[in-house]
Amino acid sequence: MGKKKENENLAEELAKCFERWEYLKEHGGSDPFWADGTNMNLVRNHIMYYKNKMVEEYGTDYEKYPEIFYREAPPEVNQNYVARAGEIKDGAAQALEYYISDPNFLYLLSNKDMLTEKEAKQISLHNVLGYASGLASAIKNGDLISMRRHAGRPEGYLESFAQCATRMMKIIDEKKKEPDQVQGNGQLSLFQFGMETGQRR
């Protein structure tokens, strides 16, 4: 009985792998670091593993092989393949528009020079501003993996702008209570922002 269950599991796992491969091809995944092609080839390796496992288990007893075994394994694909590339590009461009017009982002951008480097690090200012400059760079360079992290889900990054802006306001308010504190005008154009972040990389 246990052997039969194990054999059924092999067939189920193989079927799941085929299904997963097709899903990645059509819809793509959400891996933040690897392209869909890389993951599709990994799933293909799993398919080959389960097929080989069945051969080990059933040998020449062909009646035991499930129908899914005879399904042809999918081909290897380009490691850099990313599904829905056009959709991702459009979503990334829309996300960048949200970012650079967001009041909290603009507040951070125009007041960043009012903080010391230590204060900026405390509120992760450079990292948060880097969400926008990083996305702009990804769009320019055609980096679909980085663009995918933003496309269709800019809300999380907008929330980061809001949280960082709240922390910055608190620091600046404290500074205003110090009469001898030297403050700059805190103005920085988007062009200057791009130049500075470019030099920092």
N, C-alpha and C positions, 0 to 999 in steps of 0.2 A: 504493500500500500504506500509505504514511504517512497519507494522508487518511482511509482507512478506519479506521485505528487511532485517529485523532483523533475521528472520529465515534463510535466505540465508547466512548471515554473520556467523551464528553459524556453518553451514555446512562447509563454507570456512575455518573458523578458526580450526575446527576439522581436516579437511584434511591437513592443513598446519602443525598441530602438529604431525600427523602420518608421514608426509614427513620429518619433522625435526628430529624425533626420528630415522628413518631409516638412515638419513644422518649421524647423530652422531655415530650410530652403525658401519657404513661402513667406514666413512672418519674421524670421530672425529671432535672436535671443536678446537678453538684456545684460550679457556679460560686460562689465565695465572696462575690461582690459584686452579681451580677445575677439577677433573677428568671427563672424558666423562660420566662415570656411574652416577655420581651425577646429571649432566645436563639431562641425559636421563630419570632419575627418576622424575626430575622436569617436563619435558615435558609430561611424563606419567600422572602426577597429573593434568596437563592442559587438557589432553584428557578426564580424568574422570570428570573434571569440566564441559566441554562442553557437554558430554553425559548426565550428571545429569541436566544440564540447559535445554536440549531438553526434558527430561522427565517432567520437571516442565512446560515447554511451551505447549507440545503436549498431555500429559496425555495418555489416551487410544485411541486417534485419530491417529491410526497407519499409516494411509495414508500420514500423514504429515512428518513422519520420513524420512530423506534422507538415501540413501543407505550406506553412510559412517558411519552412526550410528551403523549399525550391524557388522561393522568390529571389531574383537576382540581387546581389549586393549592390548598393549605390556606388557610383564612381567617386574617385577622389576629386576634390574640387580645389580651386585656388585658395590658399590659406587666407588671403586677404578679402575674400568675398564677403560682402555685407548685404543682407536682404533689405529691401525697401529704401535703397539709397536716396532716391529722389524725395521720398517722404521725410527722411531724416534731415536732409539738407533744408527743406522748407521749414520743418519744425525748429531746427537750430537757428535759422535766420529770424523766425518769429520770436524765439526765446531771447535772442540778443536784443531785439527791439524792445521787449519788455524790460530787460535789464537796464539799458542805457536811458530809458525814460522813467525808470522807477524813482520816486522821490527819495527813498532811503539810500539808494545807490548814489544818486546825485549829491546827497548830503555828505555821504562818506567821502566822495571824490573831492568835493570842494573844501572840506575841512580837515583833510588828512594831515596837512602840514601843521596843524595846531597841536598834534600829539607828538610826544617824544617817541623815539624808536622803541623804548621799553613799553610805553603805553600802547603803541600800535601792536606790539607782539601780544600783549595781555588780552586784547580783544580780537586777535587773529585778523587784523585789518588787511594786511597784504594778501592773505589767503582768500579772504572774502572778495576783495576787489579783483583778485585773479580769476574768479569765476567768469567775469565778463571778458577780461582781456584774453583769458585762455580760450574761451569759446570763439572770440573773434579770430584768434590765431588758427584754431582748428578749422574754421570755415575757410579761411584764406588758403590753408595748406591741404584742404580736402580730407581732413582726418575724421572719417566717419565714426570711428569708435568713440572719440571724445565728443563729437556732435551728438551722438546717440544718448549720452548721459544727460543732455539738456532737452533734446527734442521731445515735446509732448509732456514734459514734467518740470517746467520752470518754477513751479510753486515752492519747492524746497529751497531753491537758491534765493528766491525773493524773500522767503522767511529768514534766511541767513542775513540778507541785507538789513532787514528790519531789526533783528536782534543785535547786530553789530552797531547799527545806528543808535539804538537805545543805550548801549554801553558807552558809545562815543559821547553822546549828549551828556551823560552823567559825568564823565571825565571833564568835559569842557565847562560844564556848570560849576564844578569844583574849582577849576582854574580861574573862573571869573570872580570867585570869592577871594582870590589871592591878589591884592592890589599891585604887587610888584612883579607879577607874572608877565613876562614879555610874550605877546601873542602876534602872530602874523595875520595877514588878511585871509589866509586859507583858501585863496582862489586858485583853481587849476583847471585848465581847459581839457576837454576830452583828447585833443591832439597831444598836449603835454603828457597826459596820462598814458597814452599809447607809447610815446617816446620813452618815458621812464620805465614802464614795465618791460619794454623791449630791451633796454639796457640792462635791466636786472636779470634777464634770462641768461 
